[in-house]
């Protein structure tokens, strides 16, 4: 029971956001199979698929920055609801269009507004949650995301051949459930402003810009670098993995990849509470570093597993353990590094740079997949993940030093 009682004591809003995330991701059937839609339905090769991802990613890049600024300037709840309504309209509309590149572009436009709201969503969670409970709050949100995703990839795999447009409509309807819950039960009370005044570590942040705040912390700089390479490598979950499986199993690849993606979510649901409790005393930076090591191991396993379904399942287990550690550490770590009035912009900047690196990783892995072979594509991915490991190790060391320096300054002041 301790696995679940650790989430007691959070605010009502935390639990509403948890339920809303379950509903949203239960309908998120498009993204696990987007690579297969472009590859199998629209006839794109790996390089063309990567180029589409890069172009759409460039389209999304301003949303990360704008979303961060909007989150710090306006009511986060209203911003989320506005973006959700636009997304819902576009997703449902795309479900009634003939499957084409235009229909996919309509979906991408809906996703632009989901990207726009992401910094506000993360900042809202940080704002409504006391500092000592933030890791649990982000862990719970991540758990809700994956509870919803357990069935989504498998259902999408079965709808892929004959009823693909239903996935688009279901996605829009699922987001509407989350929007209603947030509109009725979540209150944005401006906790951020009160915290910025009371938190001794960031009390002078009102005079800081986001760039000066980042430059003042070497640990944060290394963490952002690690995060960008890790997110770039992580994107292979929805890109290189399905290409790998589709190449090995041309007829049943969608269903097999759907089951692999569902296993990913099942492991997250089963192990997130356990790992959160087990590693409660471990620093967030160190958890993130351990997670990047698991990601390198998982990619090496995928490299050796071509055509072996059992190997895919072993690989995704390693991948998921790393994902749990990195995903649950990021939000809380970033929230603790800057003042509340800068959080939206910090989340926006990290999303921006991560998306940029993701585009580069997808392009070069797609190029290697088409021109050199799967082995080279996975090797490139391993190298990208290895960069994340090195930067994460540097972040852990810098974080320890900053904690010691902060402690020494506090003693001298007292």
Helices and strands as residue ranges (DSSP letters): H 2-5, H 12-26, G 31-33, H 34-36, I 37-41, H 46-73, H 76-95, H 101-128, G 131-133, H 134-159, H 164-185, H 191-198, G 200-202, G 205-207, H 210-215, H 218-234, G 235-237, H 240-248, H 253-278, H 284-303, H 309-335, G 340-342, H 343-371, H 374-413
